[in-house]
Amino acid sequence: MRQFAVYLAGSGLPVGIPAVHQGPGGPRRATPYLYTDTDIQALMQAADELFSPPRAATMKTLTGLLAVTGMRIGEALRLTIGDLDLNDGVVVITAAKYGRQRIVLLDTTSCRAITKYLHRPDRQRVGLAPERPVLTTGKGTRVPASNARGAFHAMTQHADLPSRAGARPRLHDLRHAFTTRTMIEAYRSGRDPARTLTLLSVWLGHSNPADTYWYLQAAPEIAAIAAQRLDEDQDS
């Protein structure tokens, strides 16, 4: 019932959303930390100040890629050179969750950033063959997820990001921030929120649309914009 209420609220209808964890038991999800553009810039700067140039470049590319695509961490780390078409801005995720394959798109700015990373002398030395990983360690191996999370944690500490109620910054939260930002842009541009949620569910690789609807509860900005749009529709 709660997920259906979230869906209706995301569609702009004035419905109340029951609070989470009202009953005993059940899984508990961490409150996502919703990054702003300023937060992302601070994280990029922290990487430059903390790490060697090769590792900083890898972590900045990973952070940017997750922020603009909403990929899962493992999906980004498993990408190979052959999965990228930077001329057309297409990324094929061949090793997605549940064994599925899907496509996400990149704008020209993101394509240029990834191209610049791949053409760094230290990155070129470890190979650019189609089967080689996009994101590599200094030895040319695929970046382990544990290493990426550890480095990102150090970046968040160094960047001294502002506190958010009940949330601590995690690498996975870049996926939540992407989803929230997309929904906010849909409301502001007048697009159909319900259709945007459906498309997002496919884009993110969710098997259950409820997993996408859940993202709405963490962003009061979405509820505020939805209420404003509803008022405008009623006044017109």
C-alpha positions in Angstrom: 0.0 0.0 0.0 2.8 2.4 0.9 4.5 1.9 -2.5 1.2 2.6 -4.3 0.8 5.8 -2.3 4.3 6.8 -3.2 3.5 6.2 -6.9 0.3 8.3 -6.6 2.2 11.1 -4.9 4.9 11.0 -7.6 2.1 11.3 -10.2 1.0 14.6 -8.6 -2.0 13.4 -6.6 -2.6 14.7 -3.1 -2.3 11.4 -1.2 -0.7 10.8 2.2 2.3 8.4 2.4 2.4 6.1 5.4 5.6 6.2 7.5 8.1 3.4 7.1 8.7 0.7 9.7 5.3 1.0 11.4 5.1 -2.7 11.9 7.6 -5.1 13.5 10.3 -6.7 11.4 11.0 -6.2 7.7 14.1 -5.0 5.9 15.5 -1.6 6.7 16.9 0.6 4.0 19.5 3.3 4.7 18.4 6.9 4.2 20.1 8.0 1.1 22.4 11.0 1.0 21.3 13.2 -1.8 24.3 15.0 -3.3 24.1 18.5 -4.8 26.3 19.6 -7.7 28.4 21.5 -5.2 28.9 18.2 -3.3 30.1 16.5 -6.4 32.6 19.3 -7.2 33.9 19.0 -3.6 34.3 15.3 -4.0 36.3 15.7 -7.2 38.6 18.2 -5.6 39.1 15.9 -2.6 40.2 13.1 -4.9 42.9 15.4 -6.4 44.1 16.3 -2.9 44.1 12.8 -1.5 45.3 10.4 -4.1 48.0 10.0 -6.7 47.1 11.4 -10.2 46.2 8.0 -11.6 44.0 7.0 -8.7 42.4 10.4 -8.5 41.5 10.3 -12.2 39.9 6.9 -11.7 37.9 7.9 -8.7 36.7 11.1 -10.3 35.7 9.3 -13.5 33.8 6.7 -11.4 32.1 9.4 -9.3 31.0 11.3 -12.4 29.8 8.2 -14.2 27.6 7.2 -11.4 26.3 10.7 -10.9 25.2 11.1 -14.5 23.9 7.6 -15.2 22.6 6.2 -12.0 24.5 2.9 -12.6 25.1 0.4 -9.8 28.7 0.5 -8.5 29.4 -3.1 -9.8 28.0 -2.3 -13.2 30.3 0.7 -13.6 33.4 -1.2 -12.4 32.7 -4.2 -14.7 32.5 -2.0 -17.8 34.9 -2.8 -20.6 36.2 -0.6 -23.4 34.1 -2.6 -25.8 30.9 -1.6 -23.8 31.5 2.1 -24.7 30.5 4.0 -27.8 31.7 7.5 -27.0 31.0 8.8 -30.5 27.3 8.2 -30.0 27.2 8.5 -26.2 26.0 4.9 -25.7 27.0 2.6 -22.8 25.9 -1.1 -22.9 25.7 -2.7 -19.5 26.2 -6.3 -20.3 26.7 -7.6 -16.7 23.7 -6.0 -15.0 21.8 -7.4 -12.0 19.8 -10.6 -12.7 21.9 -11.2 -15.8 20.0 -8.5 -17.8 21.5 -6.2 -20.4 20.5 -2.6 -20.9 21.7 0.7 -22.4 22.3 4.1 -20.8 23.2 7.3 -22.6 25.9 9.9 -22.0 25.9 13.5 -23.0 28.8 15.1 -24.9 30.4 16.5 -21.7 30.5 13.0 -20.1 31.9 11.5 -23.3 34.7 14.0 -23.3 35.5 13.4 -19.7 35.7 9.6 -20.2 37.7 10.0 -23.4 40.2 12.3 -21.5 40.5 9.7 -18.8 41.2 6.9 -21.2 43.8 8.9 -23.0 45.9 9.7 -20.0 49.4 8.3 -20.6 49.2 6.1 -17.4 45.8 4.8 -18.4 46.9 4.0 -22.0 49.9 2.1 -20.7 47.6 -0.6 -19.1 45.7 -1.2 -22.4 42.7 0.0 -24.3 41.7 -3.3 -26.0 37.9 -3.9 -26.1 38.1 -6.5 -23.3 40.0 -4.3 -20.9 38.2 -2.7 -18.0 37.4 1.0 -18.3 38.3 1.8 -14.7 41.6 0.4 -13.6 44.1 0.4 -10.8 47.6 1.5 -11.3 48.5 -2.1 -12.2 45.9 -2.2 -14.9 43.5 -4.5 -13.1 39.8 -3.9 -12.5 39.1 -1.7 -9.5 37.7 -3.8 -6.6 34.4 -2.5 -5.2 35.8 -2.5 -1.7 38.7 -0.3 -2.8 36.3 2.1 -4.6 34.1 2.4 -1.5 37.1 2.9 0.8 38.5 5.7 -1.5 35.1 7.3 -1.8 34.6 7.3 2.0 38.0 9.1 2.3 36.8 11.6 -0.3 33.6 12.3 1.7 35.5 12.8 4.9 38.0 15.1 3.3 35.3 17.1 1.4 33.5 17.7 4.8 30.1 17.5 3.1 27.2 19.1 5.0 25.2 16.8 7.3 21.8 15.5 6.2 19.3 14.2 8.7 19.6 10.5 9.1 22.0 10.0 6.2 25.7 9.5 5.7 27.3 9.8 2.3 27.9 6.6 0.4 29.0 5.7 -3.1 25.7 4.1 -3.8 23.8 7.3 -3.0 25.0 8.8 -6.3 22.4 6.5 -7.9 19.7 7.9 -5.6 20.7 11.4 -6.4 20.5 10.8 -10.1 17.0 9.4 -9.8 15.8 12.3 -7.6 17.3 14.9 -9.9 15.6 13.3 -12.9 12.2 13.4 -11.2 12.6 17.0 -10.1 13.5 18.0 -13.6 10.5 16.1 -14.9 8.2 18.1 -12.7 9.9 21.4 -13.5 9.7 20.8 -17.2 6.1 19.7 -17.1 6.7 16.1 -18.2 4.4 13.3 -17.0 5.8 12.1 -13.7 4.2 8.7 -13.9 5.8 8.1 -17.4 9.2 9.4 -16.1 9.0 6.9 -13.2 8.3 4.1 -15.6 11.2 5.1 -17.9 13.5 5.5 -14.9 12.7 1.9 -13.7 13.9 0.6 -17.1 16.9 2.9 -17.1 18.0 1.8 -13.6 17.5 -1.9 -14.3 14.9 -2.4 -11.6 12.9 -5.6 -11.8 10.1 -4.1 -9.7 8.9 -0.5 -10.3 8.3 -0.3 -6.5 12.1 -0.1 -6.1 12.1 3.1 -8.2 9.1 4.6 -6.4 10.8 4.2 -3.1 13.4 6.7 -4.1 10.8 9.4 -3.8 10.4 9.2 -0.1 14.0 10.4 0.5 13.5 13.7 -1.3 11.1 16.3 0.3 12.0 18.5 -2.7 9.9 16.2 -4.9 6.9 16.3 -2.7 7.1 20.1 -2.6 7.3 20.4 -6.3 4.5 17.9 -6.8 2.3 19.9 -4.5 3.1 23.2 -6.3 2.3 21.6 -9.6 -1.0 20.3 -8.3 -1.9 23.8 -7.0 -1.1 25.2 -10.4 -3.2 22.6 -12.2 -6.2 23.3 -9.9 -5.9 27.1 -10.4 -5.7 26.8 -14.2 
